Amino acid sequence: PCPCGSGRKYKKCCGRK
């Protein structure tokens, strides 16, 4: 899963599985 966030582990991965 790719949750939304402003961290390094969340690189613009919104709503992506």
mmCIF file as Biopython writes it, N, C-alpha, C and O atoms, coordinates in Angstrom:
data_model
#
loop_
_atom_site.group_PDB
_atom_site.id
_atom_site.type_symbol
_atom_site.label_atom_id
_atom_site.label_alt_id
_atom_site.label_comp_id
_atom_site.label_asym_id
_atom_site.label_entity_id
_atom_site.label_seq_id
_atom_site.pdbx_PDB_ins_code
_atom_site.Cartn_x
_atom_site.Cartn_y
_atom_site.Cartn_z
_atom_site.occupancy
_atom_site.B_iso_or_equiv
_atom_site.auth_seq_id
_atom_site.auth_asym_id
_atom_site.pdbx_PDB_model_num
ATOM 1  N N  . PRO A ? 1  ? 0.826  -1.220 0.000  1.0 0.0 1  A 1 
ATOM 2  C CA . PRO A ? 1  ? 0.000  0.000  0.000  1.0 0.0 1  A 1 
ATOM 3  C C  . PRO A ? 1  ? 0.861  1.272  0.000  1.0 0.0 1  A 1 
ATOM 4  O O  . PRO A ? 1  ? 1.978  1.292  0.518  1.0 0.0 1  A 1 
ATOM 5  N N  . CYS A ? 2  ? 0.319  2.296  -0.581 1.0 0.0 2  A 1 
ATOM 6  C CA . CYS A ? 2  ? 1.059  3.568  -0.637 1.0 0.0 2  A 1 
ATOM 7  C C  . CYS A ? 2  ? 0.215  4.702  -0.075 1.0 0.0 2  A 1 
ATOM 8  O O  . CYS A ? 2  ? -0.501 5.363  -0.827 1.0 0.0 2  A 1 
ATOM 9  N N  . PRO A ? 3  ? 0.282  4.938  1.214  1.0 0.0 3  A 1 
ATOM 10 C CA . PRO A ? 3  ? -0.476 6.015  1.858  1.0 0.0 3  A 1 
ATOM 11 C C  . PRO A ? 3  ? 0.082  7.393  1.524  1.0 0.0 3  A 1 
ATOM 12 O O  . PRO A ? 3  ? 1.174  7.516  0.968  1.0 0.0 3  A 1 
ATOM 13 N N  . CYS A ? 4  ? -0.673 8.417  1.865  1.0 0.0 4  A 1 
ATOM 14 C CA . CYS A ? 4  ? -0.251 9.796  1.581  1.0 0.0 4  A 1 
ATOM 15 C C  . CYS A ? 4  ? 0.578  10.336 2.734  1.0 0.0 4  A 1 
ATOM 16 O O  . CYS A ? 4  ? 0.283  10.049 3.894  1.0 0.0 4  A 1 
ATOM 17 N N  . GLY A ? 5  ? 1.597  11.104 2.434  1.0 0.0 5  A 1 
ATOM 18 C CA . GLY A ? 5  ? 2.391  11.692 3.511  1.0 0.0 5  A 1 
ATOM 19 C C  . GLY A ? 5  ? 3.524  12.551 2.976  1.0 0.0 5  A 1 
ATOM 20 O O  . GLY A ? 5  ? 3.817  12.516 1.781  1.0 0.0 5  A 1 
ATOM 21 N N  . SER A ? 6  ? 4.158  13.313 3.837  1.0 0.0 6  A 1 
ATOM 22 C CA . SER A ? 6  ? 5.242  14.174 3.402  1.0 0.0 6  A 1 
ATOM 23 C C  . SER A ? 6  ? 6.569  13.618 3.899  1.0 0.0 6  A 1 
ATOM 24 O O  . SER A ? 6  ? 7.509  14.367 4.165  1.0 0.0 6  A 1 
ATOM 25 N N  . GLY A ? 7  ? 6.633  12.308 4.018  1.0 0.0 7  A 1 
ATOM 26 C CA . GLY A ? 7  ? 7.873  11.695 4.512  1.0 0.0 7  A 1 
ATOM 27 C C  . GLY A ? 7  ? 8.646  11.049 3.377  1.0 0.0 7  A 1 
ATOM 28 O O  . GLY A ? 7  ? 8.224  11.112 2.222  1.0 0.0 7  A 1 
ATOM 29 N N  . ARG A ? 8  ? 9.762  10.437 3.693  1.0 0.0 8  A 1 
ATOM 30 C CA . ARG A ? 8  ? 10.566 9.805  2.637  1.0 0.0 8  A 1 
ATOM 31 C C  . ARG A ? 8  ? 9.941  8.477  2.244  1.0 0.0 8  A 1 
ATOM 32 O O  . ARG A ? 8  ? 10.113 8.010  1.118  1.0 0.0 8  A 1 
ATOM 33 N N  . LYS A ? 9  ? 9.219  7.871  3.173  1.0 0.0 9  A 1 
ATOM 34 C CA . LYS A ? 9  ? 8.597  6.577  2.858  1.0 0.0 9  A 1 
ATOM 35 C C  . LYS A ? 9  ? 7.296  6.783  2.105  1.0 0.0 9  A 1 
ATOM 36 O O  . LYS A ? 9  ? 6.717  5.833  1.576  1.0 0.0 9  A 1 
ATOM 37 N N  . TYR A ? 10 ? 6.832  8.043  2.057  1.0 0.0 10 A 1 
ATOM 38 C CA . TYR A ? 10 ? 5.572  8.334  1.346  1.0 0.0 10 A 1 
ATOM 39 C C  . TYR A ? 10 ? 5.864  9.232  0.163  1.0 0.0 10 A 1 
ATOM 40 O O  . TYR A ? 10 ? 5.502  10.409 0.188  1.0 0.0 10 A 1 
ATOM 41 N N  . LYS A ? 11 ? 6.501  8.720  -0.863 1.0 0.0 11 A 1 
ATOM 42 C CA . LYS A ? 11 ? 6.807  9.598  -1.992 1.0 0.0 11 A 1 
ATOM 43 C C  . LYS A ? 11 ? 5.608  9.705  -2.915 1.0 0.0 11 A 1 
ATOM 44 O O  . LYS A ? 11 ? 5.434  8.840  -3.773 1.0 0.0 11 A 1 
ATOM 45 N N  . LYS A ? 12 ? 4.801  10.694 -2.785 1.0 0.0 12 A 1 
ATOM 46 C CA . LYS A ? 12 ? 3.649  10.937 -3.680 1.0 0.0 12 A 1 
ATOM 47 C C  . LYS A ? 12 ? 2.934  9.657  -4.058 1.0 0.0 12 A 1 
ATOM 48 O O  . LYS A ? 12 ? 2.662  9.435  -5.238 1.0 0.0 12 A 1 
ATOM 49 N N  . CYS A ? 13 ? 2.625  8.818  -3.101 1.0 0.0 13 A 1 
ATOM 50 C CA . CYS A ? 13 ? 1.933  7.551  -3.395 1.0 0.0 13 A 1 
ATOM 51 C C  . CYS A ? 13 ? 0.547  7.616  -2.786 1.0 0.0 13 A 1 
ATOM 52 O O  . CYS A ? 13 ? 0.276  6.984  -1.765 1.0 0.0 13 A 1 
ATOM 53 N N  . CYS A ? 14 ? -0.332 8.385  -3.420 1.0 0.0 14 A 1 
ATOM 54 C CA . CYS A ? 14 ? -1.681 8.567  -2.864 1.0 0.0 14 A 1 
ATOM 55 C C  . CYS A ? 14 ? -2.686 7.599  -3.481 1.0 0.0 14 A 1 
ATOM 56 O O  . CYS A ? 14 ? -2.838 7.569  -4.702 1.0 0.0 14 A 1 
ATOM 57 N N  . GLY A ? 15 ? -3.358 6.829  -2.682 1.0 0.0 15 A 1 
ATOM 58 C CA . GLY A ? 15 ? -4.394 5.926  -3.205 1.0 0.0 15 A 1 
ATOM 59 C C  . GLY A ? 15 ? -3.821 4.845  -4.103 1.0 0.0 15 A 1 
ATOM 60 O O  . GLY A ? 15 ? -4.532 4.286  -4.939 1.0 0.0 15 A 1 
ATOM 61 N N  . ARG A ? 16 ? -2.560 4.552  -3.939 1.0 0.0 16 A 1 
ATOM 62 C CA . ARG A ? 16 ? -1.962 3.496  -4.776 1.0 0.0 16 A 1 
ATOM 63 C C  . ARG A ? 16 ? -1.779 2.231  -3.951 1.0 0.0 16 A 1 
ATOM 64 O O  . ARG A ? 16 ? -1.330 2.304  -2.807 1.0 0.0 16 A 1 
ATOM 65 N N  . LYS A ? 17 ? -2.120 1.059  -4.514 1.0 0.0 17 A 1 
ATOM 66 C CA . LYS A ? 17 ? -1.983 -0.182 -3.720 1.0 0.0 17 A 1 
ATOM 67 C C  . LYS A ? 17 ? -0.665 -0.861 -4.037 1.0 0.0 17 A 1 
ATOM 68 O O  . LYS A ? 17 ? -0.361 -1.914 -3.477 1.0 0.0 17 A 1 
#
